[in-house]
């Protein structure tokens, strides 16, 4: 079945993992290139319809006309990734989100938290849970020793990584609060995409990342060590960093979902994250430490708990629970849902 996704396909591997196993045909294109042969229109991040850029009232009006035309010929599915954009959020964005949420026929949720919340608010739509896939096909998993050797990291270092883009000063502060609470002289903090470029070069032990194949990313120096970068990294670079890490720290505030949870699960890492949205559900499912992002004390307590669990070496990721997140199972779940929608169930 052909599914129209009204936005350009970007580097988000969420789609790649599902598409690899799905029997559906996914067509990514500009929203004006829709035609009535599509039985399904699947919107993910509403702002992606405008290529993640600011848009005018006239552009929004044009999209609304197109959207209402879709409603006459196709079922509209809205996959809920967030409650609002992560950066700019103005009156046009509010109207865009309202248009999508008030007119979607079906909501796909990545966790029970958002499913329960949206079911109460949007009673005319049907709500389903479809898990977020692991990144099994998108990132290579290296032996920890091999990855550390390539990155010039000591084998006995305690490595904390905060993957993904750090979006604001509050997240940045939270990372440093957590790292500062760890009492280990050989601790290393890796933040591949730190918020902005200033002030961090004043930290003791700071080094800016270099390309892997030109110079070593990490250098031996005094402790503690901070290694920051201010850009997206290649899949190989991130794969090496994740393979070398001990703990994945998720410094999000007031957020619904985080792909970093599933990145950490893909690598079988200890994960420490916030009690926010669907994230809390996923962390509880695998018995990972959870913190209140608004409480520095809670953040410190959770990261210390993660370190202790790591040192005891008795924490195992529940393989049975993990099966629901394997891409082939997620794709099958998605395809079954599409069949139900197409048959009017």
Secondary structure, DSSP 8 states (H G I E B T S, - for coil): -EEEE-S---S-HHHHHHHTT-SSEEEE--GGG--TT-SEEEESSGGGGGTTS---HHHHHHHHHHHHHHHHHSEEEEEE--SS-SS---HHHHHHHHHHHHH-SEEEESSHHHHHHHHHH-TTSEEEE------TTTS----HHHHHHHHT--TT-EEEE--SB--SHHHHHHHHHHHHH---TTEEEEETB-S-SSSGGGSTTEEE---TTTS-S----SSSEEEE-BS---HHHHHHHHHH-SEEE---SS-S--HHHHHHHHTT-EEEEES-HHHHHHHHHTT--EE-TT-HHHHHHHHHHHHHHHHHT-----HHHHGGGSHHHHHHHHHHHHHHHHTT-
